Amino acid sequence: MSQEVHKKLIKKIFYKGTLVNKTAFKIGSSEGDFIDSMCLKDKSDKPYISATSLAGVLKSELGECLLLGTENNKKSEKSRLILNDCYLDERSNYQVNIRNGIRIVPTTNIAEDTALFDYEVISAGSDFVFESEINIYENDNLDDDIKAYEDILQSEINIGAKTMSGLGRFAFKDTENNKLELKKYEFLFPNDFEKYKDFLNNSENAQCQILEKQDKKLGFIIKIDLDITNSLLIGSVNNYDENAKVASLKENDKFIASGTSFKGAIKNQALKIANTFNLGDDFIDELFGYAVDKNTDIKKAGDTQKSRVRVGESEIKNVMEKLHQRNKIDRFSGATIDGALFDAKVIYDGKINLSIELKNPSPKEKALMLFVARDLCAGFLAVGGGKNVGRGVFSGKFSAYENGKELKSNEMSEIAKELLK
C-alpha cells in the first residue's frame, strides 16, 4: 500500500462554534457499579463529545471521500479533516440524569424478563466548544466535500446513542454574540500567511466569516399534536419527589415525552398493521432495524440493520401532576396483596408535539406510518406505563411533509392506499 507524502499545503480552513444539545444525549463509555451504561466524561468528570463520535456521524453522512481519508489496495490518503474533542464550555451548566429502559414482547405487550436496564444521559441545554480544521494540499479537489461538510454543520446533527429514538439532537448556537465561524487562509497569497500568524496568536486582526444556520426539511416527516386523554406515566428513576415510588420522566424541571417510549409503541403498532396487510416481520425489520443474536440462524449471525425511523423527543406542556395510589390485586382471590400499596406521580392533561421522520421510505412504508399516526391520534395506541388501567391514550391531529412541502388530505389518502396494493 502506497501513500503520497510531502505534498505542498496550500490552504487551511478553520471552523469554531458552540454545539448545544437540543435533547438529552448519551455517548457511552462503560458499565458503572450501579448503572448499566455510563456517559463519557473527561478527567474532571464532566461530559464531553469525543472526536471519534463526530467522525462516525460524518462518515455516515458523507461516505467515502477524500475529506475523511481514503484507503484501498492501490493508494491511501490521510484525512484532510481534523476534529477536536468538544469539551463543555466553562460557563455552561449540565445535568446528569438516569433513565430506565425495558424491552417489551410485541406479541404479548408484556415486559420481557430480566430486560430492565438503566443508563445515564446528559440533559438538554449544555454548551460544547466545537473546533475543526481542513488542510488542503496541491491538486486536492475538495470543493464538493467541503460544501457537504458545511451543509451538515449548518443543520441539526445527531450524535451518540439512540439518536433514532429522540436522543442526541445537536445544533450550533445561533445568537448575536455566538455564531459558527469560518476562517480561510490561502498560503499562495503572502497576506494570508500574515493573517494566519495573527490567528495563531489570537490577534483581533484575524478575520472570520459566518456560516448561517439552515433549516433543511428533507425526507418524509409526520408531525403530530397530541392531547393526553386521561393520564400518562412515562416512568423514570424518581429523583424529584420522595413521596412517590414511581414518577414521570422530568429533566431540567420539564416533563419529557421520551422518544424511546414512543418509538417502542409505534414499532409494535406498525408490526400489527403490517401483519394485517400480510407484509411480514421482515418488512418491519427493514424499516425499524434489527440486531441478530449470534445464537439464532434466522438471519446471518452478526447482521444488523440501522433503523430508518426517527421519533423525536419533546417537552410535555400544560401539565397537571397528581399522586396516584394503587394496590396490587391477587388475580385468583381478588384481594389486595400485603405490602403491595404503591404511589405514582402521574401526568394529567398536557400537550405533546411529536415528530416521526422516515429516511428513504418506500410508498408502502409511508402509508404504514400514516396509519400508525392515525391510530395514535384516535386513541388506539397507548404509550407508557399503566396501559391496563387506561393510561397513555391520546387524541390529536397530524400532518405530513415531503421535502418541506405539507401534503394535502387527498395526497395523504393516496399514499395510504399503497397498503392495499
Buried (B, 14 or more C-beta within 10 A) or exposed (E): EEEEEEBEEBBBBBBBBBBBBBBBBBBBBEEBEEBBBBBBBEEEEBBBBBBEBBBEBBEEEBEEBBBBBEEEEEEEBBBBBEBBBBBBBEEBEBBBBBBBBBEBEBEEEEEEEEEEEBBBBBBBBBBBBBBBBBBBBEEBEBEEBBEBBBBEBBBBBBBBBBBBBBBBBBBBBBEEEBBBBBBBBBBEEEEBEEBBEBBEEEEEEBEBEEBEBEEEEEBBBBBBBBBBBBBBBBBBBBEEBEEBBBBBBBBEEBBBBBBBBBBBBBBBBBBBBBBEBEBEEEBBBBBBBBEBEEEEEEBEEEEEBEBBBBBBBBBBEEBEBEEBEBEEEEEEEEEEEEEEEEBBBBBBBBBBBBBBBBBEBEBBBBBBBBBBBBBBBEBEBBBBBBBEEEBBBBEBEBBBBBEEEEBEEEEBEEBBEBBEE
